Amino acid sequence: MKLAKFRRTFYWFTIFTLLFAFSGIVYAQCFTQEQLDDAAAMERRKWDIKEDGKIGLEEAVRALRVVAGIQEDISHPDADMGVITVSGTGKDSYEVYDSTGTGEPLGSAKTNEDVPLPPGEYTVFLNKSVQTAVVQAGKKEILEAGIVSVAGTGDDKFYVYDETGTGDSLAYAKVNEEIELFPDTYTLSLNKSRQNITVETGIKAVAVAGLISVSGTGQDTFYIYDDDLSGDSLAYAKTNQDIELLPGSYIASVNNTRETAEVEPGEKTVLTAGLVSVSGNGKDDFYVYDTAGNKLDYADTNKEVEVFSGDYTVAVNETSQQIAVESGEKTVLTAGSISVSGTGTDDFYVYNTEGKQLDYTKTNGEVEVFPGTYVVRVNKTKQTATVQAGEKRTLAAGRLTVLSPGEAPSYFGPSYYVYDSDGNKLDSSSLNGEIELFPGSYRVLLNDTAQNASVQAGEETVLLAGTLSVSSTSANTSFYVYNSDEDELGHASVNSRFYVFPGNYIVSLRTVRQNARVYAGEKTVLEAGTLSVSSISKTGNATFYVYDSAWNKLGYASTNKEVEMFPGTYTLRLNDTEKAAMVQAGKNAVLASGTLTVLRTGTSYYDVYDSDENKLYHTSGEKNIELFPGAYKVIFGDENLSAEVRAGQNTEVSF
């Protein structure tokens, strides 16, 4: 114990002896004895105590050199190391890289803390601001930082860029907070507003922001632009809210209307908007235009659009009025409306007096317009309407319908057409569908049959159609309908209906005509019969023809098939053999044929004659020749044979 105590006493004696020896140097540097004692005590606390609790002679000598200002202080005295530190607030961190400033950081620390490094040249980053440093062995390289801040509300963030203001930001912080940077000139950005600022060593550079606001309803949004309107907006907010900006000249925009604003440090600049509204039913939109005709904004009637003071045009369904808006005031225009009472199925259209279409909607709906005189059309029928401010002007339409019993409206069914007194087609609808029209006299066509109609306001005009039909046990053909002037109106298949207005008509079936009377709401049916020729032929390929008494060909069919005919007496021809037939309504008149087969003629031709020596058939080979019953002669070369053909039988003759 005594030996250890002696050693500690000896080392302290050595230190104080050295202090005394260097006192000349200390006093030459103007240090007081008290400062010297404090420095030695601080130095002792700073260095690690050796295992035996003593401070080495080298450390003591170095401490005296530091106190005397002969050598810079470093944290860890190592003859091969130096130290970098950045003096500042101690809040931000810095990083040390090699001389190129690239790669991985070699060390980092808070400002006022040290980074020990081998001697050499280094690049130091403090919030992306850059400074180079040369480290020497046994020395501390101190880099001095400054501070930048933006004074304001503290709600927004500010960003720091290099002097050019380009590239990525170097750092950012909340307004009123601080950013440490190396001395240089920088660009500050607050809500994209910008200001240059110079950071100096150990000094806090503060830019003072201001506020801008647009007084209004708080519903619309205002935008801030640079004073030359270049680029996108800097920031935006609802009216009555604040935007924090760096001092300067700006342009505020509300619904594409603009005012200039000067933002002063620490002050609030308030611009005041006005309001535009159109009083109406709230269903249509109104639009606001500037004096150059540019659309600024729109809203439903009874709502508001915020704009800065100025002259504007307000339009509702392309009707317009001019207004002057004052700051802080509400300008209200009053619209009227036009409606057409009806079924709500058809559209009505509104035009100005120059014929320009303004808008349209269903009947019973409303079209809002500013006061004036307008033309209203429903299915090309028109009326004039004068509208006052706040007035709902209602025009009454009537309805026209063509009904046919048992028929529902169908897009695929027959249609009727409505014409005005000048022959202009107005509209069309399927049978039993309604057409809305303004009161007046009209002409209605159904399958080219016509009827006049008078339409009254708020009333339904009904025209009753009738139908024509031809019934038949078959459905192989169509019937044609003519008016009394023999103009063809149309056609339909037998057993289907043809729609016409009441009147007298001619119906043709295979050119056989019958007169028909059609009554309103009733079905007129003409009944046909059928003609047929039966045959036992396996081929059934023979064709029979039907003639009237004047030998006009009326129709034809293969044997065993039917031909529809109106009742009457007709002549049938089968391979030039003839027979009369009477057709009755709803019945099938069947004439029976027989067949004749000629044997043993080979491939040579032979002829068949009737009893009056009329050649009927010229053919070859063994065939079943279809003929009406009777006596016939077959001639083959110089030979001839007689043959009796019977109904429903095959007669054979052989040479």
C-alpha positions in Angstrom: 0.0 0.0 0.0 2.8 2.4 0.9 4.6 1.6 -2.4 1.4 2.3 -4.5 0.8 5.5 -2.6 4.3 6.6 -3.3 4.0 5.9 -7.0 0.8 8.0 -7.3 2.4 10.8 -5.4 5.4 10.6 -7.7 3.3 10.9 -10.8 1.4 13.9 -9.6 4.6 15.5 -8.5 5.9 15.0 -12.1 2.7 16.6 -13.5 2.9 19.7 -11.4 6.6 20.0 -12.0 5.9 20.0 -15.8 3.1 22.5 -15.2 5.6 24.8 -13.5 8.1 24.2 -16.3 5.6 25.2 -18.9 4.2 28.2 -16.9 6.3 30.5 -19.1 4.5 29.2 -22.2 1.1 29.3 -20.4 1.5 32.9 -19.3 2.9 33.8 -22.7 -0.5 32.7 -24.1 -2.3 34.8 -21.4 -3.7 31.8 -19.4 -4.3 32.3 -15.7 -3.3 29.8 -13.1 -7.0 29.0 -12.5 -7.5 28.2 -16.2 -4.5 26.0 -16.2 -5.6 24.1 -13.2 -9.1 23.6 -14.7 -7.6 22.4 -18.0 -5.4 19.9 -16.3 -8.3 18.5 -14.2 -10.6 18.3 -17.3 -7.9 16.5 -19.3 -7.4 14.0 -16.5 -11.1 13.2 -16.5 -11.1 12.9 -20.3 -8.4 10.3 -20.7 -8.7 6.7 -19.6 -6.8 6.1 -16.3 -4.1 3.5 -16.7 -4.4 0.2 -14.9 -2.3 1.4 -12.0 -4.4 4.6 -11.8 -1.7 6.9 -13.2 -1.7 9.4 -16.1 1.2 8.8 -18.4 3.9 11.5 -18.9 3.1 11.7 -22.6 -0.6 12.5 -21.9 0.3 15.1 -19.3 2.7 16.8 -21.7 0.1 16.8 -24.4 -2.5 18.2 -22.1 -0.3 21.1 -21.4 0.2 21.7 -25.1 -3.5 21.7 -25.7 -4.1 24.2 -22.9 -1.3 26.4 -24.2 -2.9 26.3 -27.7 0.1 24.6 -29.2 -1.9 21.5 -30.3 -5.7 20.9 -31.1 -7.6 18.7 -28.7 -8.6 15.2 -29.9 -10.6 12.6 -28.0 -8.3 9.8 -28.2 -4.6 10.7 -28.3 -3.1 8.4 -30.9 -0.1 9.4 -32.8 -1.6 7.7 -35.9 -5.2 9.1 -35.7 -6.9 12.4 -36.0 -10.4 13.6 -35.3 -13.3 15.3 -37.3 -16.1 17.1 -35.5 -18.9 19.4 -36.7 -19.8 22.1 -34.2 -23.5 22.8 -34.0 -26.6 22.2 -31.9 -26.0 18.6 -31.3 -29.4 17.6 -32.8 -28.5 16.8 -36.4 -26.1 14.1 -37.6 -23.2 14.3 -40.0 -21.5 11.6 -42.0 -17.9 11.2 -43.2 -17.0 9.7 -46.6 -13.8 9.3 -48.4 -12.4 12.2 -50.6 -14.7 11.2 -53.5 -17.8 11.5 -51.3 -19.1 8.1 -52.5 -19.4 4.6 -51.2 -20.3 3.7 -47.6 -19.8 6.3 -44.8 -16.6 5.9 -42.8 -18.2 7.3 -39.7 -21.1 9.4 -38.4 -22.0 11.3 -35.3 -24.2 14.0 -33.9 -22.9 17.5 -34.3 -20.4 18.4 -31.5 -19.4 14.7 -31.3 -16.1 13.4 -32.7 -15.3 10.9 -35.5 -11.7 9.5 -35.2 -10.1 8.9 -38.6 -6.7 8.2 -40.1 -4.9 11.1 -41.6 -6.3 12.0 -45.0 -8.8 14.1 -47.0 -12.5 13.4 -46.4 -15.9 14.6 -47.5 -18.4 15.5 -44.8 -22.2 15.6 -45.3 -24.5 17.5 -43.0 -28.1 17.2 -44.2 -26.7 16.7 -47.7 -24.7 20.0 -47.5 -21.1 19.2 -48.2 -17.7 20.3 -47.0 -14.2 18.8 -47.3 -11.8 18.3 -44.4 -8.1 17.2 -44.1 -7.4 15.1 -41.0 -3.9 15.2 -39.5 -2.5 12.7 -37.0 -3.0 13.8 -33.4 -5.2 16.8 -34.4 -8.9 17.6 -34.4 -10.4 19.1 -37.5 -13.4 21.3 -36.5 -16.0 22.2 -39.2 -18.4 25.0 -38.3 -22.2 24.6 -39.1 -24.9 27.2 -39.3 -28.7 26.9 -38.9 -31.6 27.7 -41.2 -35.3 27.9 -40.2 -38.6 29.3 -41.4 -40.7 31.1 -38.9 -44.4 30.6 -39.3 -47.5 28.7 -38.0 -45.7 25.4 -37.6 -48.3 23.5 -39.6 -46.4 23.1 -42.8 -43.0 21.7 -43.8 -40.2 23.7 -45.5 -37.6 22.2 -47.8 -34.0 23.2 -48.4 -32.4 22.9 -51.9 -29.0 24.0 -53.2 -28.6 27.5 -54.5 -30.0 26.6 -58.0 -33.2 25.2 -56.4 -33.0 22.1 -58.7 -32.6 18.4 -57.9 -33.7 16.7 -54.8 -34.1 18.5 -51.5 -31.2 18.5 -49.1 -33.4 18.4 -46.0 -36.8 19.3 -44.6 -38.4 20.2 -41.3 -41.6 21.6 -39.8 -41.9 25.4 -39.9 -40.2 26.8 -36.7 -37.9 23.8 -36.5 -34.1 24.1 -37.4 -31.9 22.4 -40.0 -28.1 22.4 -39.6 -26.1 23.1 -42.8 -22.6 24.0 -43.8 -22.2 27.7 -44.7 -23.4 28.4 -48.2 -26.3 29.9 -50.1 -29.5 27.8 -50.3 -33.0 27.9 -51.7 -35.9 27.5 -49.3 -39.2 26.1 -50.4 -42.5 26.4 -48.5 -45.6 25.1 -50.4 -43.5 25.4 -53.5 -42.8 29.1 -52.9 -39.1 29.9 -52.9 -36.5 32.2 -51.4 -32.7 32.2 -51.3 -31.0 32.3 -47.9 -27.3 32.4 -46.9 -26.1 30.3 -44.0 -23.1 31.5 -42.0 -21.0 29.8 -39.4 -22.6 29.6 -36.0 -25.5 31.9 -37.1 -29.2 31.0 -37.4 -30.7 32.3 -40.7 -34.4 32.6 -40.4 -36.9 33.3 -43.2 -40.2 34.6 -42.1 -43.3 33.2 -43.9 -46.6 34.9 -44.4 -50.2 33.7 -44.9 -52.7 34.0 -47.7 -56.4 33.2 -47.6 -59.5 33.8 -49.7 -62.6 34.7 -47.7 -65.7 32.9 -48.9 -68.1 30.1 -48.2 -65.5 27.5 -47.4 -66.9 25.2 -50.1 -64.8 26.0 -53.1 -61.0 25.6 -53.5 -58.5 28.4 -54.2 -55.2 27.8 -55.9 -51.9 29.8 -55.6 -49.6 30.3 -58.7 -46.4 32.2 -59.3 -47.1 35.8 -60.4 -46.3 34.9 -64.0 -48.7 31.9 -64.0 -45.9 29.6 -65.1 -46.1 25.9 -64.2 -48.6 24.2 -61.9 -50.2 25.6 -58.8 -48.0 26.0 -55.8 -50.6 25.0 -53.2 -54.4 25.0 -52.7 -56.9 25.1 -49.9 -60.6 25.6 -49.2 -61.8 29.2 -49.0 -61.4 30.6 -45.5 -58.4 28.4 -44.9 -54.7 29.6 -44.9 -51.8 28.8 -47.1 -48.3 29.5 -45.7 -45.9 31.0 -48.3 -42.5 32.7 -48.4 -42.7 36.5 -49.1 -43.4 37.4 -52.7 -46.0 38.2 -55.4 -48.5 35.6 -56.2 -51.8 35.0 -58.1 -54.7 33.4 -56.3 -57.3 31.6 -58.4 -60.9 30.6 -57.4 -62.9 28.7 -60.1 -60.5 30.1 -62.7 -61.0 33.7 -61.7 -57.8 35.4 -60.6 -56.4 38.1 -58.3 -52.8 39.2 -57.5 -51.6 38.9 -53.9 -48.5 40.2 -52.1 -47.3 38.1 -49.2 -45.4 40.0 -46.5 -43.2 38.4 -43.8 -45.3 37.5 -40.7 -48.5 39.0 -42.2 -51.7 37.5 -43.4 -53.1 38.6 -46.8 -56.8 38.1 -47.2 -58.6 38.2 -50.6 -62.3 38.3 -50.7 -64.4 36.3 -53.2 -68.0 37.0 -54.4 -70.8 34.6 -55.0 -72.9 33.8 -58.1 -76.1 31.8 -57.8 -79.2 31.0 -60.0 -82.5 30.6 -58.2 -84.4 27.7 -59.7 -85.7 24.2 -59.1 -82.3 22.8 -58.4 -82.4 20.2 -61.1 -80.4 21.8 -63.9 -76.9 23.3 -63.9 -75.8 26.9 -64.4 -72.5 27.8 -65.9 -70.2 30.8 -65.3 -68.2 32.2 -68.2 -65.6 35.1 -68.3 -65.9 37.9 -70.8 -63.8 35.9 -73.3 -66.3 33.1 -73.3 -64.1 30.7 -71.2 -66.1 28.4 -69.0 -65.0 28.9 -65.3 -67.3 26.6 -63.3 -70.8 25.3 -62.9 -73.2 24.2 -60.2 -76.8 23.1 -59.7 -79.3 25.9 -59.6 -79.8 27.2 -56.0 -76.2 26.5 -55.3 -73.3 28.9 -55.3 -70.1 29.4 -57.3 -67.3 31.5 -55.8 -65.5 34.0 -58.0 -63.4 37.1 -57.6 -65.0 40.4 -58.5 -65.6 41.1 -62.2 -68.0 40.8 -65.1 -69.3 37.4 -66.1 -71.9 35.6 -68.2 -74.2 33.1 -66.5 -75.9 30.4 -68.6 -78.7 28.0 -67.9 -79.4 25.5 -70.7 -77.7 27.9 -73.1 -79.8 30.9 -72.1 -77.7 33.6 -70.6 -77.5 36.8 -68.6 -74.7 39.3 -67.9 -73.7 40.0 -64.3 -71.1 42.1 -62.3 -69.8 40.4 -59.1 -68.5 42.4 -56.2 -66.1 41.1 -53.5 -68.0 39.7 -50.5 -71.4 40.0 -52.2 -73.8 37.4 -53.5 -75.3 38.0 -56.9 -78.5 35.9 -57.6 -80.2 35.5 -60.9 -83.7 34.0 -61.2 -84.5 31.4 -63.8 -87.9 30.2 -65.0 -88.8 26.8 -66.4 -90.7 25.2 -69.2 -92.7 22.0 -68.8 -95.0 20.0 -71.1 -97.7 18.0 -69.3 -98.3 14.6 -70.7 -97.6 10.9 -70.2 -93.9 11.2 -69.3 -92.9 8.8 -72.1 -92.0 11.2 -75.0 -89.4 14.0 -75.0 -90.0 17.7 -75.5 -87.4 20.0 -76.9 -86.8 23.7 -76.2 -85.4 26.0 -78.9 -84.6 29.7 -79.0 -86.3 32.0 -81.5 -83.4 31.5 -83.9 -84.0 27.8 -84.0 -81.1 26.6 -81.8 -81.9 23.6 -79.6 -81.3 24.5 -76.0 -82.3 21.3 -74.0 -84.8 18.5 -73.8 -86.4 16.2 -71.3 -89.4 13.9 -70.8 -92.9 15.4 -70.7 -93.8 16.4 -67.1 -90.2 17.3 -66.6 -88.8 20.8 -66.5 -86.2 22.7 -68.5 -84.8 25.7 -66.7 -84.2 28.9 -68.7 -83.7 32.6 -68.1 -86.7 34.8 -69.0 -87.5 35.0 -72.7 -89.6 33.6 -75.5 -88.9 30.0 -76.7 -90.2 27.4 -79.1 -91.2 24.1 -77.6 -91.6 20.9 -79.7 -93.2 17.6 -79.0 -92.8 15.0 -81.8 -92.2 17.9 -84.2 -95.4 19.7 -83.2 -94.6 23.1 -81.7 -95.9 25.9 -79.5 -94.3 29.2 -78.4 -93.8 29.9 -74.7 -92.8 33.2 -73.0 -91.2 32.6 -69.6 -90.8 35.1 -66.7 -88.3 35.0 -63.9 -89.4 32.5 -61.3 -92.3 31.3 -63.5 -93.0 27.7 -64.3 -94.6 27.8 -67.8 -96.5 24.6 -68.6 -97.8 23.7 -72.0 -100.4 20.9 -72.3 -100.0 18.1 -74.9 -102.6 15.6 -76.0 -102.3 12.0 -76.9 -103.0 10.0 -80.1 -103.4 6.2 -80.2 -104.4 3.8 -82.9 -106.0 0.7 -81.2 -106.7 -2.7 -82.6 -108.5 -5.2 -80.4 -106.4 -7.9 -78.9 -103.1 -6.3 -79.9 -100.4 -5.2 -77.4 -97.8 -2.6 -78.4 -94.8 -4.2 -80.0 -91.7 -2.9 -81.8 -92.0 -5.8 -84.2 -95.7 -5.3 -85.0 -97.4 -2.9 -87.4 -96.8 0.8 -87.0 -98.9 3.9 -87.7 -97.5 7.3 -88.8 -98.7 10.8 -88.0 -98.4 13.7 -90.5 -99.2 17.4 -90.2 -101.5 19.2 -92.5 -98.6 20.0 -94.8 -97.7 16.3 -95.2 -94.7 16.3 -93.0 -94.1 13.1 -91.0 -94.1 13.9 -87.3 -93.7 10.6 -85.5 -94.7 6.9 -85.5 -95.6 4.2 -83.0 -96.4 0.6 -82.8 -100.1 -0.2 -82.9 -101.7 0.5 -79.5 -98.8 2.8 -78.6 -99.3 6.5 -77.7 -97.8 9.5 -79.5 -97.8 12.9 -77.6 -98.7 15.9 -79.7 -99.6 19.5 -79.2 -103.3 20.3 -80.0 -104.1 20.3 -83.7 -105.4 18.4 -86.7 -103.4 15.5 -88.1 -103.5 12.7 -90.7 -102.7 9.2 -89.5 -101.6 6.4 -91.9 -101.8 2.7 -91.2 -100.6 0.4 -94.0 -101.2 3.3 -96.4 -104.8 3.6 -95.2 -105.5 7.1 -93.8 -107.7 8.7 -91.2 -107.9 12.3 -89.9 -107.5 13.0 -86.2 -108.0 16.1 -84.0 -105.9 16.2 -80.8 -107.0 18.3 -77.8 -104.8 19.5 -74.9 -104.7 17.0 -72.1 -107.0 14.6 -73.9 -106.5 11.2 -75.6 -107.6 10.8 -79.2 -108.2 7.1 -80.1 -108.6 5.8 -83.7 -109.9 2.3 -84.0 -108.3 0.1 -86.7 -109.8 -3.1 -88.2 -108.2 -6.2 -89.7 -108.4 -8.1 -92.9 -107.6 -11.8 -93.0 -108.0 -14.8 -95.4 -108.5 -18.1 -93.7 -107.3 -21.3 -95.2 -106.6 -24.9 -94.3 -103.2 -24.3 -95.9 -100.7 -21.4 -95.5 -98.7 -21.6 -98.7 -99.3 -18.1 -100.1 -100.0 -14.5 -99.4 -103.0 -12.3 -100.0 -102.8 -8.7 -101.3 -104.9 -5.8 -100.2 -106.0 -2.9 -102.5 -108.0 0.3 -101.8 -111.1 1.1 -103.8 -108.8 2.9 -106.4 -107.0 -0.4 -106.8 -103.8 1.0 -105.3 -101.8 -1.9 -103.6 -101.6 -1.3 -99.8 -99.7 -4.4 -98.8 -99.9 -8.1 -98.3 -99.9 -10.8 -95.6 -99.8 -14.5 -95.4 -103.1 -16.4 -95.4 -104.4 -16.9 -91.8 -102.6 -13.8 -90.6 -104.0 -10.2 -90.2 -103.6 -7.1 -92.2 -104.4 -3.9 -90.3 -106.3 -1.0 -91.9 -108.6 1.8 -91.0 -112.3 1.2 -91.6 -113.3 1.2 -95.3 -113.9 -0.8 -98.5 -111.0 -2.9 -99.8 -110.2 -5.4 -102.5 -108.5 -8.6 -101.4 -106.6 -10.7 -104.0 -105.7 -14.3 -103.6 -103.8 -15.7 -106.6 -105.2 -12.8 -108.6 -108.8 -13.9 -107.7 -110.3 -10.8 -106.1 -113.0 -10.3 -103.5 -114.4 -7.1 -102.0 -114.2 -6.6 -98.3 -115.7 -4.1 -95.8 -113.7 -3.4 -92.7 -115.3 -1.9 -89.6 -113.6 -0.1 -86.7 -112.3 -2.5 -84.1 -113.5 -5.5 -86.0 -112.0 -8.4 -87.9 -113.0 -9.1 -91.4 -112.2 -12.6 -92.5 -112.6 -13.9 -96.1 -112.7 -17.7 -96.2 -110.8 -19.6 -98.9 -110.9 -23.2 -100.0 -108.2 -25.3 -101.6 -107.7 -27.3 -104.8 -105.7 -30.5 -105.0 -105.0 -33.3 -107.5 -104.4 -36.6 -106.0 -102.1 -39.1 -107.6 -100.8 -42.6 -107.0 -97.5 -41.7 -108.7 -94.5 -42.5 -106.5 -92.6 -39.5 -107.9 -95.4 -37.0 -107.5 -93.5 -34.6 -109.8 -96.3 -33.7 -112.1 -97.6 -30.1 -111.9 -101.2 -29.1 -112.2 -102.3 -25.5 -113.1 -105.4 -23.6 -112.1 -107.2 -21.3 -114.6 -110.2 -19.0 -114.4 -113.0 -18.9 -116.9 -111.0 -16.5 -119.0 -108.0 -18.9 -119.0 -105.9 -16.7 -116.8 -103.4 -18.8 -115.0 -104.1 -18.4 -111.2 -101.8 -20.8 -109.6 -100.1 -24.2 -109.7 -98.8 -27.0 -107.4 -97.4 -30.5 -107.6 -99.9 -33.3 -107.4 -101.0 -34.2 -103.9 -100.4 -30.6 -102.9 -102.9 -27.8 -102.4 -103.6 -24.4 -104.0 -105.6 -21.8 -101.9 -108.5 -20.3 -103.9 -111.5 -18.2 -103.2 -114.8 -20.1 -103.8 -115.7 -20.5 -107.5 -115.4 -22.7 -110.5 -111.9 -23.3 -112.0 -110.3 -25.4 -114.7 -107.3 -27.6 -113.8 -104.7 -28.8 -116.3 -102.6 -31.9 -115.7 -100.2 -32.7 -118.6 -102.6 -30.9 -120.9 -105.6 -32.9 -119.7 -108.3 -30.7 -118.3 -111.0 -31.0 -115.6 -113.3 -28.5 -114.0 -113.4 -28.1 -110.2 -115.6 -26.1 -107.8 -114.0 -24.6 -104.7 -116.1 -24.0 -101.6 -115.2 -21.9 -98.6 -113.3 -23.8 -96.0 -113.2 -27.0 -98.1 -110.6 -28.9 -100.1 -111.7 -29.8 -103.6 -109.8 -32.9 -104.7 -109.6 -34.2 -108.3 -108.3 -37.7 -108.6 -105.9 -38.5 -111.4 -104.7 -41.9 -112.7 -101.4 -43.0 -114.3 -100.5 -44.5 -117.6 -97.4 -46.7 -118.0 -96.1 -47.7 -121.5 -94.0 -50.9 -121.6 -91.5 -52.4 -124.1 -90.5 -49.2 -125.9 -86.9 -49.3 -124.7 -85.2 -45.9 -125.1 -87.3 -45.0 -128.1 -89.8 -42.1 -127.9 -93.6 -42.5 -128.0 -96.6 -40.0 -128.0 -99.8 -39.9 -125.9 -102.9 -38.4 -127.5 -106.3 -37.6 -126.1 -109.6 -38.7 -127.6 -109.7 -35.6 -129.8 -106.3 -36.5 -131.3 -104.4 -33.7 -129.3 -100.9 -34.7 -128.5 -100.5 -34.6 -124.8 -97.1 -36.1 -124.0 -93.9 -37.0 -125.9 -91.4 -39.1 -123.9 -89.4 -42.3 -123.7 -89.0 -45.1 -121.2 -91.3 -46.7 -118.7 -92.9 -43.9 -116.7 -96.0 -43.3 -114.7 -97.7 -40.5 -116.7 -100.2 -38.6 -114.5 -103.5 -37.9 -116.4 -107.0 -37.1 -115.6 -109.4 -40.1 -116.2 -110.3 -40.7 -119.8 -109.6 -42.5 -123.1 -106.1 -42.0 -124.6 -104.1 -43.3 -127.5 -100.4 -44.2 -127.5 -98.5 -44.2 -130.8 -95.1 -45.9 -131.0 -93.6 -45.8 -134.5 -96.3 -47.3 -136.8 -98.1 -48.9 -133.9 -100.8 -47.5 -131.7 -102.6 -48.7 -128.7 -105.8 -47.5 -126.9 -105.7 -46.9 -123.1 -108.4 -46.1 -120.6 -107.1 -44.2 -117.5 -109.1 -44.5 -114.3 -109.0 -42.4 -111.2 -106.6 -43.7 -108.6 -105.4 -46.5 -110.8 -102.4 -47.3 -113.0 -103.1 -48.4 -116.6 -100.4 -50.3 -118.4 -100.1 -50.8 -122.2 -97.4 -52.9 -123.9 -96.0 -53.0 -127.5 
